[in-house]
Amino acid sequence: AQCDFVGLKFFKMIFTDRNIPQVIKNTLVFSAICFAISWFPMTFAILLNEIQRSRFRKFAQTMTTLPNFIGWVIIYSIAFALFSSDGVLNLIIHQFGGPEFATNVLADSNAVYWVQTAIAQWKNLGWASIIYIATISGIDQEQYEAALIDGAGRFRCAWHITVPSILPTYVVLLMLDIANILNTGYEQYFLFKNAITAPKIEVLDLYVYRMGLQLADYSYATAVGITKSAISILMLFTANFIAKKIRGNSII
């Protein structure tokens, strides 16, 4: 059977879709918060490196890395058991006679951005810090020894040796994050989405999933996905160009 060629019809629909502005806003807000706290894994790696007792350091690293291997379905179940209206947190609040402070953060539209970011950070912090820990382990130890001889303390060693040594790694990862500014994923938001949080939790990836697989509008979902990928590639080359101008080198 022959099909009529529609050209750019579905791409043009993106500019008239009333849902797109809110979806893009949600995506950019989540990405902006992630950029603002992108230094967390680097700082966490430095703090781990400063722990003197190796057993405690390994224990802390293991405990913070394990959540990365827990599926989002299980994480949602844990969050629901802790923070829902009948969750552990509200039970404790009622037990101590403060029912006016009880709240369901999973159904609070005003807290969506920060709650979801906090959950994602808990899941990914340890795993994201591994690359920084590997970079720190490659720093020449003679630099620290020389700094200690010159009278530098642990803070000065970390600030003047560790941070400059891992900063290039941070810049490269930040550039990759810029390229993925529209790629926030959908699984977390799909599970935590409900009638109250839906307007603020639906990101671009979740919107493509909903349009393509739930509403069976495959053509439009494909057009949105292609546009998102094209913008991501453009942003990667833009970030690479800026980094090359500022630092003299780039990742491409």
Summary of the structure (lengths in Angstrom):
residues: 252
radius of gyration: 22.6
end to end distance: 44.3
largest distance: 80.9
contacts: 674
relative contact order: 0.13
helix: 75%
strand: 0%
